[in-house]
Amino acid sequence: MRRLYGVMLAGVLLGSLPFGEQTVKAENVVADPQNGRTVFDMNCATCHGASGKGDGPTGAYMSPPPADLTSEDVRTDPEPELLSIISNGMPGKGMPAWKSSLSTQEMHDVLAYIRTLSDPGK
């Protein structure tokens, strides 16, 4: 019973995530959008496209299509939510989990780069 209580308490402290999901938390991470672009180009552009509009060469064959990372939704989604999607993927939607392939730093860097794609000032 104590173990179960400890697991439940940990879930509350971590944001009440469903079992199996992990958050990408990193204290003092300084994201580098330039490195994020490099990681994005190598891992994400094939589906999301070079400009992030969801028009990559592989993305054209996906159903549902990849997310348009320049959209208002992406611009306004909270950072923890987007990092969770990058880390854990979106089962059934074609978005793979990157937690085994990318470091926490790389995931933060990719998010910083993605934020530049949806910047309304561009």
N, C-alpha and C positions, 0 to 999 in steps of 0.2 A: 504494500500500500504506500509506503514512504517513497519507493522508487517511482510509482505512478504519479504521485503528487509532485515529485521533483521534475518529472518529464512535463507535466502539465504546467508547472510554474515556469520552466524554461521556455515553453511555447508562448506563454503570455509575455515574458520578457523579450522574446525574439519577434514579437508582433503577431502571435497566434497563427503561425504558418501551418498549413497542412503538413502531415508527416511526409518526409521525402524531399520537400523543397528546402532549399538553402538560400539564405540571403547573402548578398555580397557586401559585407560590411568591412570597411577598412578605415581605421583611424589614420589621420594625417596623410591620406593619399592625395598627391597633387597630380591631377590628370593632365596628360599631354595630348592635345588634339592632333598634333603633327604625327606622333607615334600612332595615335588612334586611326589616322588616315591610312597609314601603312598596314596596320592590322585589318582594317575594314577592306582595303583593296585586295588583300590576300584571302580573306575569309568570308566576306559579306557581299561584295559587289556582284558576285556571280548570280545571286538571287535579287538583291535589292537594287542593283545597278550602280554605276560609277557615281551618279548624282544622288542616289538614295531614293529614287522615286518608285522603286518596286519593279523596275523595267530591265532587270539583268537578263542575260541570255538563258539561264536556267529558270528564272522566275516566270518567263513567258509560258512555261509548261506546267506551272503549279496551280493547283486549285485547292483552297483559295490562293489568290496571288499574294506575293510578299507585301508586307506593309510599305506604304509610302512614308519614308522617314522624314520627309519635308513637311508633313501634314501638321495641321493645328493640334491634332490629338497628341502627336509625338512631342510637339513643342510644349504642351501643357501637362503631359504625364509627369508625375513625380519621379525623381531620380531613383528611389528604391524600387519602384515598380518596373522601370526600364531595365535596371540592373538585374532584377529577378528574371525578366524575360530573356536577357542575354545569357544569364547563367543557366537557367533551367529549361529554356526553350518554351515552345508552345505545342504540346502534343496534339496531333490531329490537324495542325495548321501548317506543317512543313518547317517550322522554325526549330532547328536543332538546339540542344543544350550545349553551351560552350564551356561549362565549368571544368571539364576534364581536359580541354585543349588550350584554354587561355588562362593566364594568371589574373588575379584580382586587379593588378595594375593595368593589364591590357584591357580588361573589361571596362574599367573606369576611363581609360584613354579612348576606347571606341565610343563610349557614351559622350565624352567631351566632343569628339569629332562629329557624331550624329547631331549634337546640339547646334553645331555650326551649319549643318545642312538645313535645319528648320529655322534658322535665324531670320526673322522678318526684315531685318535691316540689310540683308544681302541683296 
